[in-house]
């Protein structure tokens, strides 16, 4: 029987886009491969947020697929912590699979390193490599790294790694159509653009009721890192909006302290910071909110991305407030009605549009029908199976 190695740093019950992407995809893949192939999923024990703990076994057998969860060091999402965590994942994975032979390696990667791990294994075993690329790491690092000396030391080796990986891959799925221009220089792989999708628990949601109070609640839930840049928008928007609006920020991440410090500096009392919650609790919070919020930092690399949060929030009938540029901005404009759309960090545009907005609820039926995660995963799994 054929065997597939599936690498993903995040998997259920972890709370993050990587987990929400890969957990249902593995189930769909296993379903389509029943009686034809077996999968070994190598991932980590839940670790996305230091403030959220979820129990999960180190090993699970689920019929024709096994899940191996590697224990990695506790971390707080900083760069050095993430390098240490990946190093553990890399070497423990190599130990785990050293005597096993595979017919295909699938790697889902946002920070390049899981893709690199997949590349080293596939190359050694002379088998195809299928990559699901969720972010362009080297492109992001150009914006994130501010010190010219650090940039000069880090970017050249990353570019070398990237060339090796992407020139070896048989197939690369790009999670955002905005990535296409960047990958044009790598002509060997076959490309697809299966995006994130709307998870089953976000389908068939009950209709919301119109707000009964004048004070509106704006909810953000997810990572609070440099990439989201919440410290550059929420404190200043809250100050200008005053007590008519309340922000509820749920999550954790490397820039949460910056957000807290900015709120304290501006003496803002209308923003509440809460730790991460599980999806069941989050659904309830979303349903009680008046507006749902997305924001990305003003980085050139982020003009190519399409946040998974767009699919999550677009499933509700609530208005969405989105501060994004580039491809994500165009995607929301074309596919997500009933939104307030502005460029990252543009406090004045956000505040002015919000003050002028006539509140309404709207079910986004066409969006729901087109971007169901189940449909996306069926097609994505079929494209993976072609390489067996």
RALINWO-V237350 format. One record per residue. N is the residue number from 1. RES is the residue in three letters. OMEGA is omega in whole degrees, -180 to 180 (NA if undefined). Layout:
<<N & RES & OMEGA> <N & RES & OMEGA>>
//
This chain:
<<1 & UNK & -180> <2 & UNK & -180> <3 & UNK & 177> <4 & UNK & 171> <5 & UNK & -178> <6 & UNK & -177> <7 & UNK & 174> <8 & UNK & -178> <9 & UNK & -178> <10 & UNK & -179> <11 & UNK & -179> <12 & UNK & 12> <13 & UNK & 179> <14 & UNK & -177> <15 & UNK & 176> <16 & UNK & -177> <17 & UNK & -180> <18 & UNK & 178> <19 & UNK & -179> <20 & UNK & 177> <21 & UNK & -168> <22 & UNK & -177> <23 & UNK & 179> <24 & UNK & 179> <25 & UNK & 178> <26 & UNK & 180> <27 & UNK & 179> <28 & UNK & 179> <29 & UNK & 179> <30 & UNK & 179> <31 & UNK & -180> <32 & UNK & -177> <33 & UNK & -178> <34 & UNK & 179> <35 & UNK & -177> <36 & UNK & -176> <37 & UNK & 176> <38 & UNK & 180> <39 & UNK & 166> <40 & UNK & 176> <41 & UNK & 176> <42 & UNK & -175> <43 & UNK & 179> <44 & UNK & 170> <45 & UNK & -176> <46 & UNK & -174> <47 & UNK & -171> <48 & UNK & -179> <49 & UNK & 179> <50 & UNK & -177> <51 & UNK & 177> <52 & UNK & 179> <53 & UNK & 176> <54 & UNK & -180> <55 & UNK & 176> <56 & UNK & 179> <57 & UNK & 178> <58 & UNK & 178> <59 & UNK & 175> <60 & UNK & 169> <61 & UNK & 180> <62 & UNK & 180> <63 & UNK & -177> <64 & UNK & 171> <65 & UNK & 178> <66 & UNK & 176> <67 & UNK & 175> <68 & UNK & 180> <69 & UNK & -177> <70 & UNK & 176> <71 & UNK & 177> <72 & UNK & -178> <73 & UNK & 175> <74 & UNK & -178> <75 & UNK & 180> <76 & UNK & 173> <77 & UNK & 175> <78 & UNK & -176> <79 & UNK & -178> <80 & UNK & 178> <81 & UNK & -178> <82 & UNK & 178> <83 & UNK & 179> <84 & UNK & -179> <85 & UNK & -179> <86 & UNK & 179> <87 & UNK & 177> <88 & UNK & 180> <89 & UNK & -178> <90 & UNK & -175> <91 & UNK & 178> <92 & UNK & 177> <93 & UNK & 180> <94 & UNK & 179> <95 & UNK & -176> <96 & UNK & -172> <97 & UNK & -170> <98 & UNK & -179> <99 & UNK & -177> <100 & UNK & 177> <101 & UNK & -179> <102 & UNK & 177> <103 & UNK & -178> <104 & UNK & 171> <105 & UNK & 173> <106 & UNK & 179> <107 & UNK & 176> <108 & UNK & -167> <109 & UNK & 173> <110 & UNK & -176> <111 & UNK & 176> <112 & UNK & -170> <113 & UNK & 174> <114 & UNK & 175> <115 & UNK & 178> <116 & UNK & 177> <117 & UNK & 178> <118 & UNK & 179> <119 & UNK & -178> <120 & UNK & -179> <121 & UNK & -179> <122 & UNK & -179> <123 & UNK & -179> <124 & UNK & -178> <125 & UNK & 179> <126 & UNK & -179> <127 & UNK & -179> <128 & UNK & 177> <129 & UNK & 177> <130 & UNK & -178> <131 & UNK & 170> <132 & UNK & -172> <133 & UNK & -176> <134 & UNK & 178> <135 & UNK & 177> <136 & UNK & -170> <137 & UNK & -177> <138 & UNK & 179> <139 & UNK & 179> <140 & UNK & -179> <141 & UNK & 177> <142 & UNK & 180> <143 & UNK & -174> <144 & UNK & -178> <145 & UNK & -176> <146 & UNK & -178> <147 & UNK & -177> <148 & UNK & -180> <149 & UNK & 177> <150 & UNK & 180> <151 & UNK & -179> <152 & UNK & 180> <153 & UNK & -173> <154 & UNK & -171> <155 & UNK & -179> <156 & UNK & 177> <157 & UNK & 177> <158 & UNK & 178> <159 & UNK & 178> <160 & UNK & 179> <161 & UNK & -179> <162 & UNK & -180> <163 & UNK & 180> <164 & UNK & -176> <165 & UNK & -173> <166 & UNK & 176> <167 & UNK & 178> <168 & UNK & -172> <169 & UNK & 175> <170 & UNK & -175> <171 & UNK & 175> <172 & UNK & 171> <173 & UNK & 179> <174 & UNK & -175> <175 & UNK & 178> <176 & UNK & 175> <177 & UNK & 179> <178 & UNK & -180> <179 & UNK & -170> <180 & UNK & -176> <181 & UNK & -180> <182 & UNK & -174> <183 & UNK & -179> <184 & UNK & -178> <185 & UNK & 178> <186 & UNK & -170> <187 & UNK & -176> <188 & UNK & -175> <189 & UNK & 165> <190 & UNK & -178> <191 & UNK & 168> <192 & UNK & 178> <193 & UNK & 174> <194 & UNK & -175> <195 & UNK & 166> <196 & UNK & 180> <197 & UNK & -178> <198 & UNK & -179> <199 & UNK & -175> <200 & UNK & -177> <201 & UNK & 178> <202 & UNK & 175> <203 & UNK & 178> <204 & UNK & 176> <205 & UNK & 179> <206 & UNK & 176> <207 & UNK & 179> <208 & UNK & 174> <209 & UNK & 177> <210 & UNK & -178> <211 & UNK & -180> <212 & UNK & 178> <213 & UNK & 179> <214 & UNK & -178> <215 & UNK & -176> <216 & UNK & 179> <217 & UNK & 177> <218 & UNK & -176> <219 & UNK & 168> <220 & UNK & 176> <221 & UNK & 179> <222 & UNK & -179> <223 & UNK & 178> <224 & UNK & -178> <225 & UNK & 176> <226 & UNK & -178> <227 & UNK & 180> <228 & UNK & 176> <229 & UNK & -177> <230 & UNK & 180> <231 & UNK & 180> <232 & UNK & -175> <233 & UNK & -171> <234 & UNK & -179> <235 & UNK & -176> <236 & UNK & 176> <237 & UNK & 180> <238 & UNK & -180> <239 & UNK & -177> <240 & UNK & -178> <241 & UNK & 178> <242 & UNK & -172> <243 & UNK & 178> <244 & UNK & -180> <245 & UNK & 179> <246 & UNK & 177> <247 & UNK & 174> <248 & UNK & -177> <249 & UNK & -175> <250 & UNK & 179> <251 & UNK & -178> <252 & UNK & 178> <253 & UNK & -172> <254 & UNK & -178> <255 & UNK & -179> <256 & UNK & 180> <257 & UNK & 178> <258 & UNK & 178> <259 & UNK & -180> <260 & UNK & -180> <261 & UNK & -180> <262 & UNK & 177> <263 & UNK & 179> <264 & UNK & -179> <265 & UNK & -178> <266 & UNK & 179> <267 & UNK & -179> <268 & UNK & 179> <269 & UNK & -176> <270 & UNK & 177> <271 & UNK & 179> <272 & UNK & 178> <273 & UNK & -180> <274 & UNK & 178> <275 & UNK & 179> <276 & UNK & 177> <277 & UNK & 178> <278 & UNK & -172> <279 & UNK & 180> <280 & UNK & 178> <281 & UNK & -178> <282 & UNK & 177> <283 & UNK & 180> <284 & UNK & -180> <285 & UNK & 178> <286 & UNK & -177> <287 & UNK & 178> <288 & UNK & -179> <289 & UNK & 174> <290 & UNK & 177> <291 & UNK & 177> <292 & UNK & -165> <293 & UNK & 173> <294 & UNK & 175> <295 & UNK & 173> <296 & UNK & 178> <297 & UNK & -177> <298 & UNK & 178> <299 & UNK & 180> <300 & UNK & -178> <301 & UNK & -176> <302 & UNK & 175> <303 & UNK & -179> <304 & UNK & -170> <305 & UNK & 172> <306 & UNK & -174> <307 & UNK & 178> <308 & UNK & -180> <309 & UNK & 179> <310 & UNK & -178> <311 & UNK & 179> <312 & UNK & -175> <313 & UNK & -180> <314 & UNK & 180> <315 & UNK & 179> <316 & UNK & 177> <317 & UNK & -179> <318 & UNK & 172> <319 & UNK & -180> <320 & UNK & 172> <321 & UNK & -174> <322 & UNK & 175> <323 & UNK & -177> <324 & UNK & -180> <325 & UNK & 170> <326 & UNK & -174> <327 & UNK & -180> <328 & UNK & 179> <329 & UNK & 180> <330 & UNK & -179> <331 & UNK & -180> <332 & UNK & 180> <333 & UNK & -176> <334 & UNK & -168> <335 & UNK & -172> <336 & UNK & 177> <337 & UNK & 179> <338 & UNK & -179> <339 & UNK & 169> <340 & UNK & -172> <341 & UNK & -179> <342 & UNK & -180> <343 & UNK & -177> <344 & UNK & 175> <345 & UNK & -178> <346 & UNK & -176> <347 & UNK & -175> <348 & UNK & 180> <349 & UNK & 180> <350 & UNK & -176> <351 & UNK & -179> <352 & UNK & 180> <353 & UNK & -179> <354 & UNK & 180> <355 & UNK & -179> <356 & UNK & -173> <357 & UNK & 174> <358 & UNK & -170> <359 & UNK & 175> <360 & UNK & 175> <361 & UNK & -178> <362 & UNK & 176> <363 & UNK & -176> <364 & UNK & -171> <365 & UNK & -178> <366 & UNK & 178> <367 & UNK & 180> <368 & UNK & -178> <369 & UNK & -174> <370 & UNK & -169> <371 & UNK & 174> <372 & UNK & -179> <373 & UNK & -178> <374 & UNK & -180> <375 & UNK & 179> <376 & UNK & -178> <377 & UNK & 178> <378 & UNK & -179> <379 & UNK & 179> <380 & UNK & 178> <381 & UNK & 178> <382 & UNK & -179> <383 & UNK & 176> <384 & UNK & -177> <385 & UNK & 178> <386 & UNK & -176> <387 & UNK & 177> <388 & UNK & NA>>
//
